[in-house]
Amino acid sequence: MAGHGVRVIGGEWRGRRLRVPGSARPTLDRAREAIFSALAGAIEGANVLDLYAGSGAFGIEALSRGAARAVFVDVDRVAIDTIRQNLEIVGATDRADVRLGAVDAYVRRTPGGPPFDLVFIDAPYATPAETLASVLGHLDDPAWLGPLATVVIERSARSEIPELPATWTVRWSRTYGDTLVTLASGPDV
């Protein structure tokens, strides 16, 4: 069952409480604050993809801070229902697309819209690094990512880090408790 526990930390909906599905592991507020501080110039007008979306907190935070649109993908039906509820809470259903399905299957398709400027990947910690490396490999395509795109990857600090595509650069990496956050960019940054 979804409960309360995550708040929007900045922008238009600052302070709004979002529901969290029982299966989700919410990112610490201080980690989200650091991520969004590092992304400050990349959010306004961005097309956002929130993979393994859980509560949708990353995508909703980006929308709150001026992103144009967000697509949320999760395989868990309860998570999808929670994301829809959270979008209703903040009044952003018209700026979002919510997709039920496996992330690795989703990224194997050709995207149906403009490339993404910002991608959040917050997979369950048990997700193998090889699976995430495959997801990242599919995203390494101009149909998926715009030329100045940033990808935010959250993993357990004890997990194996997925291999990034050869043309990507790690811009920023920090540990918060048991969480390792990495910001990476494609070759045109």
N, CA, C and O of each residue as an XYZ file, in Angstrom:
756
protein
N       0.835     -1.183      0.000
C       0.000      0.000      0.000
C       0.879      1.245      0.000
O       1.927      1.274      0.645
N       0.452      2.260     -0.717
C       1.217      3.496     -0.796
C       1.013      4.308      0.472
O      -0.079      4.352      1.039
N       2.091      4.947      0.900
C       2.034      5.802      2.076
C       2.689      7.123      1.793
O       3.114      7.371      0.664
N       2.783      7.978      2.786
C       3.443      9.267      2.616
C       4.873      9.134      3.101
O       5.157      8.309      3.970
N       5.776      9.929      2.556
C       7.135      9.823      3.032
C       8.153     10.566      2.203
O       9.296     10.710      2.636
N       7.784     11.050      1.018
C       8.719     11.800      0.190
C       8.089     13.148     -0.086
O       6.893     13.255     -0.356
N       8.916     14.170     -0.012
C       8.382     15.492     -0.317
C       9.129     16.076     -1.505
O      10.292     15.752     -1.743
N       8.452     16.933     -2.240
C       9.103     17.676     -3.314
C       9.976     18.721     -2.622
O       9.496     19.449     -1.754
N      11.258     18.801     -3.000
C      12.186     19.648     -2.255
C      12.451     21.007     -2.878
O      13.108     21.846     -2.262
N      11.951     21.245     -4.097
C      12.182     22.551     -4.706
C      11.189     22.837     -5.812
O      10.450     21.955     -6.250
N      11.182     24.080     -6.257
C      10.343     24.475     -7.369
C       8.915     24.778     -6.985
O       8.604     25.061     -5.828
N       8.053     24.712     -7.984
C       6.646     25.084     -7.875
C       5.887     24.315     -6.800
O       5.013     24.877     -6.140
N       6.208     23.044     -6.617
C       5.467     22.200     -5.677
C       6.264     21.899     -4.419
O       5.990     20.913     -3.734
N       7.230     22.722     -4.111
C       8.078     22.515     -2.935
C       7.231     22.249     -1.692
O       6.265     22.957     -1.409
N       7.628     21.196     -0.955
C       6.936     20.847      0.283
C       5.784     19.878      0.109
O       5.320     19.310      1.098
N       5.300     19.666     -1.111
C       4.193     18.723     -1.314
C       4.648     17.313     -0.993
O       5.741     16.903     -1.381
N       3.827     16.585     -0.298
C       4.113     15.193      0.063
C       3.644     14.276     -1.055
O       2.546     14.429     -1.591
N       4.499     13.320     -1.395
C       4.186     12.340     -2.419
C       4.042     10.964     -1.770
O       4.697     10.656     -0.775
N       3.182     10.159     -2.350
C       3.007      8.782     -1.892
C       4.191      7.938     -2.359
O       4.811      8.235     -3.380
N       4.498      6.887     -1.606
C       5.591      5.973     -1.950
C       5.041      4.553     -1.901
O       4.490      4.142     -0.880
N       5.184      3.786     -3.008
C       4.721      2.394     -2.953
C       5.578      1.592     -1.973
O       6.759      1.885     -1.790
N       4.985      0.597     -1.354
C       5.701     -0.203     -0.361
C       6.963     -0.862     -0.887
O       7.881     -1.138     -0.114
N       7.025     -1.120     -2.189
C       8.193     -1.774     -2.777
C       9.343     -0.806     -3.048
O      10.447     -1.244     -3.370
N       9.106      0.492     -2.926
C      10.122      1.493     -3.295
C      11.074      1.792     -2.146
O      10.728      1.643     -0.974
N      12.274      2.214     -2.506
C      13.302      2.660     -1.577
C      13.543      4.137     -1.886
O      14.313      4.460     -2.791
N      12.897      5.032     -1.146
C      13.019      6.457     -1.476
C      14.455      6.973     -1.324
O      15.174      6.584     -0.403
N      14.849      7.840     -2.231
C      16.162      8.483     -2.163
C      16.138      9.518     -1.044
O      15.167     10.259     -0.895
N      17.204      9.563     -0.265
C      17.308     10.542      0.823
C      17.144     11.963      0.285
O      17.604     12.278     -0.812
N      16.482     12.820      1.072
C      16.293     14.211      0.662
C      17.622     14.891      0.346
O      17.720     15.633     -0.632
N      18.645     14.645      1.164
C      19.923     15.332      0.930
C      20.570     14.871     -0.363
O      21.258     15.650     -1.022
N      20.360     13.613     -0.735
C      20.888     13.127     -2.014
C      20.136     13.776     -3.172
O      20.750     14.214     -4.145
N      18.797     13.838     -3.069
C      18.019     14.486     -4.134
C      18.375     15.962     -4.235
O      18.483     16.493     -5.341
N      18.561     16.636     -3.104
C      18.958     18.053     -3.131
C      20.288     18.228     -3.852
O      20.434     19.139     -4.667
N      21.256     17.370     -3.564
C      22.575     17.447     -4.213
C      22.456     17.178     -5.712
O      23.083     17.864     -6.519
N      21.664     16.192     -6.079
C      21.474     15.876     -7.498
C      20.882     17.077     -8.224
O      21.387     17.481     -9.272
N      19.821     17.646     -7.676
C      19.166     18.753     -8.366
C      19.991     20.033     -8.330
O      19.850     20.876     -9.217
N      20.836     20.195     -7.338
C      21.783     21.321     -7.359
C      22.774     21.140     -8.503
O      23.093     22.097     -9.209
N      23.259     19.915     -8.686
C      24.205     19.637     -9.772
C      23.559     19.780    -11.148
O      24.247     20.049    -12.132
N      22.245     19.601    -11.218
C      21.515     19.675    -12.481
C      20.911     21.047    -12.755
O      20.210     21.215    -13.753
N      21.158     22.017    -11.910
C      20.456     23.304    -11.943
C      20.230     23.872    -13.341
O      19.115     24.300    -13.638
N      21.224     23.894    -14.198
C      21.062     24.490    -15.517
C      20.467     23.566    -16.559
O      20.233     23.991    -17.691
N      20.217     22.325    -16.211
C      19.771     21.336    -17.199
C      18.291     20.989    -17.103
O      17.824     20.128    -17.848
N      17.545     21.625    -16.217
C      16.171     21.193    -15.963
C      15.131     22.009    -16.731
O      14.197     21.430    -17.287
N      15.265     23.306    -16.776
C      14.268     24.187    -17.396
C      13.997     23.759    -18.839
O      14.900     23.746    -19.675
N      12.732     23.409    -19.117
C      12.321     23.020    -20.459
C      12.740     21.622    -20.880
O      12.531     21.241    -22.032
N      13.325     20.851    -19.974
C      13.859     19.528    -20.317
C      12.760     18.509    -20.574
O      11.665     18.592    -20.017
N      13.074     17.562    -21.416
C      12.273     16.368    -21.643
C      12.914     15.280    -20.780
O      14.070     14.923    -21.002
N      12.172     14.745    -19.788
C      12.731     13.890    -18.741
C      12.214     12.457    -18.864
O      11.045     12.226    -19.172
N      13.110     11.506    -18.617
C      12.756     10.088    -18.567
C      13.123      9.565    -17.183
O      14.281      9.645    -16.773
N      12.143      9.033    -16.468
C      12.338      8.494    -15.120
C      12.146      6.978    -15.195
O      11.017      6.488    -15.224
N      13.272      6.235    -15.226
C      13.239      4.779    -15.346
C      13.298      4.131    -13.967
O      13.960      4.639    -13.062
N      12.598      3.000    -13.812
C      12.440      2.361    -12.493
C      11.857      3.422    -11.556
O      12.380      3.651    -10.465
N      10.793      4.052    -11.981
C      10.310      5.304    -11.396
C       9.816      5.212     -9.954
O       9.859      6.217     -9.245
N       9.351      4.057     -9.491
C       8.901      3.943     -8.093
C       7.763      4.895     -7.782
O       6.643      4.690     -8.250
N       8.025      5.925     -7.006
C       7.010      6.928     -6.665
C       6.914      8.032     -7.722
O       5.960      8.809     -7.734
N       7.914      8.090     -8.607
C       7.970      9.175     -9.590
C       8.613     10.434     -9.044
O       8.556     11.484     -9.684
N       9.229     10.347     -7.859
C       9.757     11.535     -7.190
C      10.790     12.289     -8.033
O      10.791     13.520     -8.048
N      11.670     11.563     -8.736
C      12.679     12.260     -9.539
C      12.029     13.049    -10.672
O      12.312     14.234    -10.849
N      11.169     12.402    -11.428
C      10.513     13.089    -12.538
C       9.624     14.219    -12.073
O       9.588     15.279    -12.697
N       8.904     14.007    -10.982
C       8.024     15.059    -10.447
C       8.853     16.235     -9.935
O       8.473     17.390    -10.128
N       9.975     15.951     -9.289
C      10.875     17.024     -8.841
C      11.355     17.840    -10.038
O      11.412     19.068     -9.973
N      11.699     17.159    -11.130
C      12.147     17.867    -12.336
C      11.018     18.729    -12.904
O      11.254     19.870    -13.302
N       9.801     18.197    -12.944
C       8.658     18.984    -13.421
C       8.428     20.200    -12.526
O       8.147     21.293    -13.019
N       8.547     20.013    -11.224
C       8.379     21.112    -10.273
C       9.374     22.235    -10.525
O       9.086     23.407    -10.285
N      10.556     21.852    -11.014
C      11.630     22.820    -11.249
C      11.685     23.324    -12.690
O      12.654     23.976    -13.079
N      10.654     23.029    -13.485
C      10.565     23.632    -14.808
C      10.765     22.726    -16.000
O      10.788     23.214    -17.130
N      10.912     21.421    -15.800
C      10.992     20.508    -16.946
C       9.683     20.587    -17.720
O       8.620     20.802    -17.139
N       9.766     20.412    -19.023
C       8.574     20.523    -19.870
C       7.681     19.297    -19.778
O       6.457     19.415    -19.711
N       8.288     18.133    -19.776
C       7.535     16.887    -19.830
C       8.338     15.767    -19.184
O       9.568     15.816    -19.144
N       7.628     14.747    -18.673
C       8.315     13.595    -18.081
C       7.594     12.308    -18.469
O       6.365     12.247    -18.516
N       8.394     11.285    -18.743
C       7.890      9.937    -18.986
C       8.376      9.074    -17.829
O       9.561      9.080    -17.494
N       7.452      8.329    -17.220
C       7.741      7.477    -16.069
C       7.559      6.020    -16.489
O       6.541      5.667    -17.084
N       8.543      5.175    -16.182
C       8.465      3.757    -16.550
C       8.758      2.904    -15.317
O       9.753      3.117    -14.625
N       7.880      1.940    -15.052
C       8.102      0.991    -13.963
C       7.338     -0.286    -14.288
O       6.297     -0.245    -14.944
N       7.858     -1.414    -13.828
C       7.242     -2.707    -14.082
C       6.177     -3.045    -13.032
O       5.372     -3.951    -13.247
N       6.162     -2.345    -11.925
C       5.258     -2.625    -10.799
C       3.964     -1.814    -10.944
O       3.986     -0.583    -10.971
N       2.849     -2.525    -11.036
C       1.551     -1.859    -11.215
C       1.222     -0.923    -10.032
O       0.648      0.147    -10.232
N       1.585     -1.328     -8.806
C       1.340     -0.464     -7.639
C       2.145      0.835     -7.778
O       1.640      1.915     -7.472
N       3.384      0.729     -8.234
C       4.206      1.925     -8.460
C       3.560      2.825     -9.511
O       3.509      4.043     -9.336
N       3.069      2.238    -10.593
C       2.427      3.024    -11.659
C       1.204      3.750    -11.112
O       1.005      4.931    -11.397
N       0.379      3.049    -10.325
C      -0.795      3.691     -9.714
C      -0.368      4.825     -8.781
O      -1.006      5.877     -8.744
N       0.711      4.608     -8.028
C       1.220      5.634     -7.108
C       1.722      6.845     -7.880
O       1.458      7.981     -7.486
N       2.436      6.622     -8.964
C       2.919      7.737     -9.792
C       1.733      8.552    -10.305
O       1.758      9.781    -10.259
N       0.710      7.881    -10.786
C      -0.485      8.592    -11.283
C      -1.131      9.421    -10.160
O      -1.543     10.560    -10.380
N      -1.215      8.841     -8.963
C      -1.768      9.588     -7.818
C      -0.906     10.811     -7.511
O      -1.426     11.898     -7.260
N       0.420     10.624     -7.534
C       1.321     11.742     -7.235
C       1.222     12.844     -8.288
O       1.289     14.027     -7.955
N       1.065     12.465     -9.541
C       0.891     13.472    -10.591
C      -0.409     14.246    -10.385
O      -0.471     15.444    -10.661
N      -1.437     13.568     -9.902
C      -2.694     14.255     -9.584
C      -2.509     15.191     -8.390
O      -3.050     16.296     -8.383
N      -1.754     14.760     -7.388
C      -1.508     15.583     -6.198
C      -0.899     16.924     -6.586
O      -1.283     17.961     -6.045
N       0.057     16.908     -7.530
C       0.732     18.157     -7.916
C       0.089     18.824     -9.126
O       0.475     19.933     -9.496
N      -0.880     18.169     -9.744
C      -1.558     18.755    -10.896
C      -0.738     18.726    -12.174
O      -0.754     19.685    -12.945
N      -0.012     17.619    -12.407
C       0.877     17.543    -13.567
C       0.528     16.414    -14.528
O       1.378     15.999    -15.316
N      -0.694     15.909    -14.484
C      -1.035     14.786    -15.361
C      -0.917     15.160    -16.836
O      -0.661     14.294    -17.672
N      -1.099     16.427    -17.162
C      -1.021     16.860    -18.561
C       0.419     16.994    -19.070
O       0.626     17.177    -20.270
N       1.405     16.907    -18.194
C       2.810     17.030    -18.576
C       3.565     15.717    -18.405
O       4.795     15.693    -18.391
N       2.810     14.620    -18.276
C       3.452     13.338    -17.967
C       2.842     12.203    -18.775
O       1.680     12.243    -19.179
N       3.672     11.195    -18.991
C       3.253      9.959    -19.626
C       3.749      8.836    -18.714
O       4.939      8.771    -18.408
N       2.851      7.955    -18.278
C       3.193      6.896    -17.338
C       3.072      5.559    -18.061
O       2.020      5.235    -18.613
N       4.171      4.775    -18.053
C       4.222      3.515    -18.794
C       4.478      2.339    -17.871
O       5.441      2.337    -17.105
N       3.611      1.339    -17.948
C       3.793      0.093    -17.209
C       4.586     -0.864    -18.086
O       4.174     -1.169    -19.205
N       5.725     -1.341    -17.584
C       6.510     -2.314    -18.336
C       7.935     -2.373    -17.837
O       8.391     -1.514    -17.082
N       8.627     -3.409    -18.277
C      10.018     -3.598    -17.898
C      10.878     -2.544    -18.593
O      10.712     -2.286    -19.785
N      11.792     -1.942    -17.847
C      12.652     -0.893    -18.379
C      13.499     -1.404    -19.532
O      13.615     -0.736    -20.559
N      14.100     -2.593    -19.374
C      14.971     -3.095    -20.435
C      14.198     -3.317    -21.735
O      14.754     -3.113    -22.814
N      12.947     -3.724    -21.662
C      12.108     -3.863    -22.864
C      11.739     -2.486    -23.418
O      11.743     -2.287    -24.633
N      11.426     -1.553    -22.552
C      11.049     -0.204    -22.986
C      12.166      0.461    -23.796
O      11.896      1.053    -24.841
N      13.405      0.374    -23.334
C      14.498      1.074    -24.024
C      14.955      0.353    -25.292
O      15.732      0.919    -26.062
N      14.499     -0.867    -25.531
C      14.823     -1.561    -26.780
C      13.991     -1.050    -27.947
O      14.316     -1.310    -29.105
N      12.909     -0.318    -27.642
C      12.055      0.244    -28.685
C      12.595      1.596    -29.133
O      13.452      2.182    -28.473
N      12.094      2.077    -30.243
C      12.414      3.429    -30.683
C      11.475      4.378    -29.947
O      10.261      4.169    -29.945
N      12.028      5.426    -29.316
C      11.152      6.344    -28.572
C      10.178      7.052    -29.513
O      10.496      7.326    -30.670
N       9.002      7.338    -28.996
C       7.961      7.949    -29.820
C       7.891      9.454    -29.730
O       6.845     10.028    -30.032
N       8.938     10.105    -29.335
C       8.907     11.560    -29.209
C      10.293     12.136    -29.330
O      11.218     11.466    -29.789
N      10.436     13.377    -28.917
C      11.765     13.993    -28.992
C      12.734     13.305    -28.032
O      12.304     12.690    -27.057
N      14.042     13.403    -28.300
C      15.023     12.784    -27.403
C      14.943     13.399    -26.003
O      14.461     14.517    -25.816
N      15.424     12.642    -25.046
C      15.394     13.088    -23.656
C      16.639     13.909    -23.331
O      17.731     13.643    -23.831
N      16.443     14.905    -22.487
C      17.532     15.775    -22.032
C      18.079     15.317    -20.685
O      19.228     15.591    -20.340
N      17.241     14.621    -19.935
C      17.582     14.222    -18.575
C      16.949     12.868    -18.297
O      15.747     12.681    -18.490
N      17.775     11.916    -17.839
C      17.287     10.564    -17.545
C      17.684     10.202    -16.123
O      18.834     10.385    -15.722
N      16.726      9.690    -15.369
C      16.974      9.188    -14.016
C      16.856      7.670    -14.051
O      15.865      7.130    -14.544
N      17.866      6.982    -13.527
C      17.857      5.524    -13.441
C      18.099      5.150    -11.983
O      19.224      5.214    -11.487
N      17.021      4.757    -11.308
C      17.079      4.389     -9.896
C      16.533      2.976     -9.748
O      15.478      2.755     -9.154
N      17.283      2.021    -10.307
C      16.850      0.622    -10.311
C      16.918      0.030     -8.912
O      17.668      0.511     -8.062
N      16.130     -1.020     -8.674
C      16.294     -1.731     -7.399
C      17.753     -2.138     -7.234
O      18.414     -2.506     -8.206
N      18.247     -2.072     -6.020
C      19.663     -2.355     -5.774
C      20.070     -3.751     -6.218
O      21.242     -3.976     -6.521
N      19.135     -4.696     -6.264
C      19.454     -6.068     -6.673
C      19.587     -6.228     -8.190
O      19.967     -7.298     -8.667
N      19.278     -5.176     -8.949
C      19.384     -5.253    -10.411
C      20.845     -5.467    -10.796
O      21.709     -4.694    -10.383
N      21.133     -6.505    -11.581
C      22.527     -6.767    -11.970
C      23.120     -5.609    -12.782
O      22.423     -4.960    -13.562
N      24.410     -5.366    -12.584
C      25.112     -4.309    -13.313
C      25.018     -4.535    -14.818
O      24.956     -3.573    -15.583
N      25.008     -5.804    -15.254
C      24.921     -6.110    -16.686
C      23.592     -5.639    -17.267
O      23.548     -5.166    -18.403
N      22.511     -5.763    -16.500
C      21.200     -5.296    -16.957
C      21.226     -3.788    -17.140
O      20.743     -3.265    -18.145
N      21.796     -3.093    -16.157
C      21.871     -1.630    -16.270
C      22.797     -1.208    -17.404
O      22.511     -0.232    -18.097
N      23.892     -1.919    -17.605
C      24.797     -1.608    -18.713
C      24.064     -1.758    -20.042
O      24.284     -0.967    -20.959
N      23.196     -2.763    -20.159
C      22.403     -2.950    -21.369
C      21.433     -1.790    -21.568
O      21.292     -1.282    -22.681
N      20.764     -1.368    -20.495
C      19.855     -0.211    -20.566
C      20.624      1.023    -21.027
O      20.170      1.743    -21.917
N      21.786      1.268    -20.426
C      22.599      2.422    -20.798
C      23.041      2.332    -22.260
O      23.066      3.338    -22.969
N      23.384      1.139    -22.699
C      23.783      0.946    -24.091
C      22.674      1.294    -25.068
O      22.932      1.896    -26.110
N      21.429      0.917    -24.737
C      20.290      1.267    -25.600
C      20.037      2.774    -25.599
O      19.642      3.340    -26.618
N      20.265      3.420    -24.462
C      20.052      4.875    -24.385
C      21.110      5.654    -25.164
O      20.891      6.815    -25.510
N      22.251      5.031    -25.441
C      23.349      5.694    -26.156
C      23.021      5.784    -27.647
O      23.683      5.177    -28.489
N      21.998      6.547    -27.938
C      21.482      6.677    -29.297
C      20.827      8.048    -29.403
O      20.092      8.445    -28.498
N      21.077      8.786    -30.491
C      20.473     10.120    -30.637
C      18.941     10.109    -30.628
O      18.322     11.137    -30.356
N      18.327      8.966    -30.918
C      16.864      8.886    -30.833
C      16.402      8.944    -29.385
O      15.290      9.389    -29.102
N      17.267      8.487    -28.455
C      16.921      8.478    -27.037
C      17.409      9.722    -26.316
O      16.662     10.324    -25.544
N      18.661     10.115    -26.559
C      19.263     11.214    -25.799
C      19.630     12.386    -26.696
O      20.229     12.212    -27.758
N      19.256     13.594    -26.245
C      19.663     14.799    -26.942
C      21.158     15.019    -26.780
O      21.795     14.345    -25.971
N      21.728     15.950    -27.537
C      23.185     16.145    -27.535
C      23.763     16.624    -26.207
O      24.951     16.416    -25.960
N      22.981     17.247    -25.358
C      23.488     17.724    -24.062
C      22.858     16.969    -22.901
O      22.764     17.494    -21.792
N      22.429     15.742    -23.154
C      21.700     14.967    -22.148
C      22.580     14.583    -20.964
O      23.787     14.375    -21.091
N      21.925     14.496    -19.807
C      22.561     14.034    -18.580
C      21.789     12.814    -18.087
O      20.558     12.800    -18.096
N      22.527     11.792    -17.657
C      21.925     10.577    -17.102
C      22.360     10.473    -15.647
O      23.551     10.514    -15.337
N      21.382     10.339    -14.760
C      21.633     10.203    -13.326
C      21.390      8.743    -12.949
O      20.294      8.216    -13.140
N      22.422      8.101    -12.415
C      22.334      6.686    -12.051
C      22.497      6.562    -10.546
O      23.474      7.045     -9.973
N      21.526      5.907     -9.909
C      21.604      5.677     -8.466
C      21.740      4.176     -8.234
O      20.965      3.378     -8.762
N      22.743      3.807     -7.431
C      23.022      2.402     -7.102
C      23.396      2.300     -5.634
O      23.657      3.307     -4.976
N      23.420      1.081     -5.131
C      23.974      0.843     -3.807
C      25.468      1.126     -3.869
O      26.126      0.791     -4.854
N      25.996      1.732     -2.839
C      27.439      2.008     -2.783
C      28.232      0.708     -2.765
O      29.426      0.711     -3.063
N      27.587     -0.402     -2.420
C      28.261     -1.704     -2.381
C      28.067     -2.512     -3.666
O      28.631     -3.597     -3.803
N      27.273     -1.992     -4.608
C      26.999     -2.723     -5.845
C      28.085     -2.470     -6.880
O      28.817     -1.482     -6.826
N      28.157     -3.393     -7.815
C      29.036     -3.196     -8.964
C      28.433     -2.084     -9.823
O      27.229     -2.071    -10.080
N      29.267     -1.168    -10.255
C      28.809     -0.046    -11.079
C      28.670     -0.535    -12.522
O      29.572     -1.193    -13.041
N      27.539     -0.217    -13.175
C      27.382     -0.675    -14.554
C      28.378      0.027    -15.483
O      28.761      1.175    -15.258
N      28.778     -0.678    -16.507
C      29.691     -0.099    -17.489
C      28.942      0.942    -18.317
O      27.868      0.672    -18.855
N      29.526      2.132    -18.409
C      28.934      3.205    -19.202
C      29.355      3.050    -20.655
O      30.424      2.501    -20.924
N      28.539      3.522    -21.605
C      28.987      3.534    -22.994
C      30.322      4.284    -23.103
O      30.567      5.240    -22.367
N      31.170      3.843    -24.020
C      32.543      4.362    -24.136
C      32.604      5.876    -24.362
O      33.576      6.518    -23.963
N      31.596      6.443    -24.988
C      31.625      7.883    -25.301
C      31.082      8.762    -24.175
O      31.097      9.988    -24.294
N      30.603      8.162    -23.087
C      30.049      8.926    -21.984
C      31.143      9.329    -21.007
O      32.186      8.681    -20.916
N      30.889     10.399    -20.286
C      31.818     10.910    -19.290
C      31.109     11.029    -17.940
O      29.986     11.527    -17.868
N      31.759     10.576    -16.882
C      31.228     10.785    -15.537
C      31.525     12.232    -15.155
O      32.684     12.644    -15.108
N      30.479     12.993    -14.886
C      30.636     14.398    -14.496
C      30.720     14.579    -12.991
O      31.332     15.527    -12.500
N      30.095     13.656    -12.262
C      29.918     13.873    -10.829
C      29.542     12.545    -10.210
O      28.729     11.810    -10.771
N      30.118     12.225     -9.066
C      29.786     10.986     -8.369
C      29.915     11.229     -6.862
O      30.938     11.733     -6.400
N      28.882     10.872     -6.101
C      28.871     11.088     -4.657
C      28.197      9.917     -3.969
O      27.340      9.248     -4.548
N      28.597      9.673     -2.714
C      27.982      8.641     -1.894
C      27.192      9.298     -0.769
O      27.672     10.221     -0.111
N      25.970      8.806     -0.559
C      25.088      9.265      0.522
C      24.611      8.027      1.262
O      23.729      7.314      0.783
N      25.191      7.767      2.431
C      24.850      6.554      3.162
C      25.194      5.347      2.314
O      26.354      5.158      1.947
N      24.196      4.524      1.996
C      24.406      3.324      1.184
C      24.149      3.587     -0.298
O      24.071      2.642     -1.083
N      24.017      4.844     -0.694
C      23.655      5.174     -2.065
C      24.791      5.875     -2.792
O      25.377      6.830     -2.282
N      25.093      5.392     -3.982
C      26.066      6.038     -4.859
C      25.288      6.673     -6.001
O      24.511      6.002     -6.681
N      25.498      7.970     -6.210
C      24.842      8.701     -7.284
C      25.904      9.132     -8.287
O      26.917      9.723     -7.912
N      25.668      8.835     -9.561
C      26.595      9.205    -10.626
C      25.845      9.992    -11.689
O      24.776      9.573    -12.133
N      26.394     11.128    -12.101
C      25.864     11.902    -13.220
C      26.811     11.697    -14.390
O      28.017     11.911    -14.268
N      26.261     11.282    -15.520
C      27.069     11.032    -16.705
C      26.480     11.802    -17.881
O      25.281     12.076    -17.922
N      27.339     12.147    -18.836
C      26.923     12.854    -20.040
C      27.471     12.151    -21.263
O      28.493     11.467    -21.212
N      26.760     12.338    -22.370
C      27.193     11.781    -23.650
C      28.354     12.580    -24.224
O      28.864     13.493    -23.575
N      28.770     12.239    -25.438
C      29.992     12.795    -26.022
C      29.910     14.257    -26.445
O      30.950     14.883    -26.648
N      28.716     14.821    -26.584
C      28.603     16.181    -27.123
C      28.552     17.264    -26.072
O      28.260     18.414    -26.402
N      28.826     16.944    -24.816
C      28.770     17.950    -23.749
C      30.066     18.741    -23.733
O      30.231     19.641    -22.910
